[in-house]
Amino acid sequence: MRSILVTGGSGFIGSNFLHFVLARRPDWRIVNLDSLSYSGNRENHAGLEGDPRFRFVHGDINDRALVDELMRECEAVVHFAAESHVDRSILDPRPFIETNVLGTQTLLESLRRAGGRRFLHVSTDEVYGSLPLGDPESRFSEETPLNPHSPYSASKAASDMIALSYQHTFGLDVLVTRCSNNFGPYQFPEKVIPLFVTNLIDGEPVPLYGDGLNVRDWLHVEDHCEALLAVLERGKGGRVYNIGGSNERSNLELTHLVLDIMGRGREMIRPVADRPGHDRRYAIDARRIRSELGWAPSRSAWPQALAATIQWYVDNERWWRRIKSGEYRTYYALQYGAR
Ligand SMILES: NC(=O)c1ccc[n+]([C@@H]2O[C@H](COP(=O)([O-])OP(=O)(O)OC[C@H]3O[C@@H](n4cnc5c(N)ncnc54)[C@H](O)[C@@H]3O)[C@@H](O)[C@H]2O)c1
């Protein structure tokens, strides 16, 4: 039996990863270490709680004694835990440094002492900065220099470099993945797709930043999970792997599609002042993971995959309504109230 430590498995991608892996690797055991920050939700893995192969540990990745204890039980670490929302990093960068930078270093230091374990650091295409709109052929490769622009992406870039430095200096078996924007079930409704869908269910307008022409490359979360599993099992230590869907859409195009699928008109769009420092375009060159590991997305095609995701939020109203009634209201008022 393989024993894996997952950090941040109560969030969006981490919880999808737990379900994805336990369904496909019957002889794996997973311990999920998560502090249940505002975006962590135990309901995301409620269906696994009776499974003897799964254990939830409520704790912080900066708790070194706890991390040391869990590290002894596992053979590999998949590290999702992070502060993950750009807008919150603009409101208050500090937690991003504490979790994304210091938390990652705490895990690596524990790993260094324990030795002999594989560490998969889950990162983002945002570390590369921004591409121009006028050059549609340009893409981020693994060799593109890092040029992060937000406190969020800067903290992720720092943690990527620290992780790789532990491979280079201490010989640890570290891999880094950099993925484009994910969509799918269990995404916290501050992120654009569940935000728009849940607002529309409530008959509220959708706040669209600036001119809406910023472009993102959308990948279904299960395609991301499949890529992570491939990298964990077959990736070369010390490597960076870009992961992307070749599914570029402007925010305006995304908004129109969501409105069309939900049968709502363009009058539901509320233009709001742009995000400061808003990156214009992200696009991923995923040739390395395709050629080395044979991975390709199979669940990300639009409009079907987007419509299925929208349907999940329609069918799981209880899940998001509870979230939207708590701390979220204060955040929403602060973020969009005066824009
Ligand atoms: N969402 C995307 O589109 C996307 C794309 C590429 C990469 N990523 C990366 O994937 C990872 C997961 O992203 P997500 O969208 O699932 O985020 P999320 O915000 O939904 O989940 C983050 C999880 O980490 C936990 N956490 C936060 N601080 C912690 C701490 N100090 N100790 C323990 N647990 C802590 C939270 O409770 C939560 O469960 C992040 O590292 C993010 O940078 C996300």
The ligand as a Tripos MOL2 file, in Angstrom:
@<TRIPOS>MOLECULE
LIG
   44    48     1     0     0
SMALL
NO_CHARGES

@<TRIPOS>ATOM
      1 N1         -7.6550   27.1280   -8.7130 N.am      1 LIG1
      2 C1         -6.8820   27.1680   -9.7750 C.2       1 LIG1
      3 O1         -7.3620   27.4630  -10.8840 O.2       1 LIG1
      4 C2         -5.4140   26.8280   -9.6630 C.ar      1 LIG1
      5 C3         -4.6650   26.7410  -10.8450 C.ar      1 LIG1
      6 C4         -3.3190   26.3690  -10.7550 C.ar      1 LIG1
      7 C5         -2.7560   26.0940   -9.5250 C.ar      1 LIG1
      8 N2         -3.4940   26.1990   -8.3820 N.ar      1 LIG1
      9 C6         -2.8380   25.8650   -7.1070 C.3       1 LIG1
     10 O2         -3.4770   24.6960   -6.6090 O.3       1 LIG1
     11 C7         -3.4950   24.7060   -5.1870 C.3       1 LIG1
     12 C8         -4.9210   24.5110   -4.6920 C.3       1 LIG1
     13 O3         -5.7360   25.5700   -5.2020 O.3       1 LIG1
     14 P1         -7.2960   25.6200   -4.9040 P.3       1 LIG1
     15 O4         -7.9180   26.4180   -5.9750 O.co2     1 LIG1
     16 O5         -7.7880   24.2490   -4.6370 O.co2     1 LIG1
     17 O6         -7.2980   26.4730   -3.5550 O.3       1 LIG1
     18 P2         -8.3500   26.5340   -2.3740 P.3       1 LIG1
     19 O7         -8.2310   27.8980   -1.8100 O.co2     1 LIG1
     20 O8         -9.6950   26.0500   -2.8200 O.co2     1 LIG1
     21 O9         -7.8040   25.4600   -1.3040 O.3       1 LIG1
     22 C9         -6.6760   25.6960   -0.5000 C.3       1 LIG1
     23 C10        -6.7340   24.7320    0.6770 C.3       1 LIG1
     24 O10        -5.5400   24.9240    1.4590 O.3       1 LIG1
     25 C11        -5.9170   24.9660    2.8330 C.3       1 LIG1
     26 N3         -4.9230   25.7740    3.5580 N.ar      1 LIG1
     27 C12        -4.6910   27.1050    3.4320 C.ar      1 LIG1
     28 N4         -3.7050   27.4860    4.2660 N.ar      1 LIG1
     29 C13        -3.3030   26.3670    4.9380 C.ar      1 LIG1
     30 C14        -2.3270   26.1130    5.9150 C.ar      1 LIG1
     31 N5         -1.5250   27.1000    6.3840 N.pl3     1 LIG1
     32 N6         -2.1630   24.8450    6.3740 N.ar      1 LIG1
     33 C15        -2.9620   23.8390    5.9150 C.ar      1 LIG1
     34 N7         -3.9140   24.0220    4.9770 N.ar      1 LIG1
     35 C16        -4.0830   25.2710    4.4920 C.ar      1 LIG1
     36 C17        -7.2990   25.6070    2.8410 C.3       1 LIG1
     37 O11        -8.0040   25.3260    4.0560 O.3       1 LIG1
     38 C18        -7.9300   24.9750    1.6150 C.3       1 LIG1
     39 O12        -8.5490   23.7470    1.9390 O.3       1 LIG1
     40 C19        -2.8740   26.0410   -4.7640 C.3       1 LIG1
     41 O13        -1.5440   25.8110   -4.3860 O.3       1 LIG1
     42 C20        -2.9600   26.9050   -6.0090 C.3       1 LIG1
     43 O14        -1.8960   27.8210   -6.0450 O.3       1 LIG1
     44 C21        -4.8140   26.5680   -8.4260 C.ar      1 LIG1
@<TRIPOS>BOND
     1     1     2 1
     2     2     3 2
     3     2     4 1
     4     4     5 ar
     5     4    44 ar
     6     5     6 ar
     7     6     7 ar
     8     7     8 ar
     9     8     9 1
    10     8    44 ar
    11     9    10 1
    12     9    42 1
    13    10    11 1
    14    11    12 1
    15    11    40 1
    16    12    13 1
    17    13    14 1
    18    14    15 2
    19    14    16 1
    20    14    17 1
    21    17    18 1
    22    18    19 2
    23    18    20 1
    24    18    21 1
    25    21    22 1
    26    22    23 1
    27    23    24 1
    28    23    38 1
    29    24    25 1
    30    25    26 1
    31    25    36 1
    32    26    27 ar
    33    26    35 ar
    34    27    28 ar
    35    28    29 ar
    36    29    30 ar
    37    29    35 ar
    38    30    31 1
    39    30    32 ar
    40    32    33 ar
    41    33    34 ar
    42    34    35 ar
    43    36    37 1
    44    36    38 1
    45    38    39 1
    46    40    41 1
    47    40    42 1
    48    42    43 1
@<TRIPOS>SUBSTRUCTURE
     1 LIG1         1 GROUP 0 **** ****
